[in-house]
Amino acid sequence: GCFECCIKCLGGIPYASLIATILLYAGVALFCGCGHEALSGTVNILQTYFEMTRAAGDVIDVFTMIDIFKYVIYGVAAAFFVYGILLMVEGFFTTGAIKDLYGDFKITTCGRCVSAWFIMLTYIFMLAWLGVTAFTSLPVYMYFNLWTICRNATIVDGANLCLDLRQYGIVTIGEEKKVCTSSESFIKMCDSNELNMTFHLFVVALAGAGAAVIAMVHYLMVLSANWAYVKDACRMQKYEDIKSKEEQELHDIHSTRSKERLNAYT
């Protein structure tokens, strides 16, 4: 009894949805956690080595944008935590365990609508995560350029290389915020662990966004298979209803004729 119960419970677990949920949670955790810390490191680098300060008043500067991105990260973490749970619940409702408990009819009537809705929603989220992945690659590219300049400055003696924040749109054209290899702040920045750590945090955040995209694609495959399953189950249920109805009609006809023959003989 206990062994059969365990086998039944294991058979009711939606393993495909479980794998996609684990991948989604891992990707979102990497993106949100590493992205948040990388943004904090970026603020310290801008204030320490580029001598940038927050603008007074309600002016939107790079620091305000970073704060907005942090709040967006909080929302993304909470939203996809709930969304992963909803997709797991949807996966359980299309397994054999729920089918045995509630029957085919309730699964097919509710499951078709739920699966179709989740397919559309997951497709939109997949496109959104593709955009997030592309956007996250921008700071990776900028930090890679900065890391390359630091490396070339140590390899090539006498090279005067500069990094101007205006070319990345971080500051306006009228402001001149740049550091060169000949300056002391640039040497301190290249020697600090903060630059290396922030660069690698952005790389991990980019990998997390890519993992979330893969999870969305996995969910699309799972949801499409579930939708096909409940659609076939609905057709099978209609076929069984028609078949049982015809059998009942044939049985009634046969019973009626038997009674007529018996009455005629009597």
Secondary structure, 3 states (H helix, E strand, C coil): CHHHHHHHHHHCCCHHHHHHHHHHHHHHHHHHHHHHHHHHHHHHHHHHCCCCCCCCCCCCCHHHHHHHHHHHHHHHHHHHHHHHHHHHHHHHCCCHHHHHHHCHHHHHHHHHHHHHHHHHHHHHHHHHHHHHHHHHHHHHHHHHHHHHHHHHHHHCCCCCCEEEHHHHCCCCCCCCCEEECCCHHHHHHHHCHHHHHHHHHHHHHHHHHHHHHHHHHHHHHHHHHHHHHHHHHHHHHHHHHHHHHHHHHHHHHHHHHHHHHHHHHC
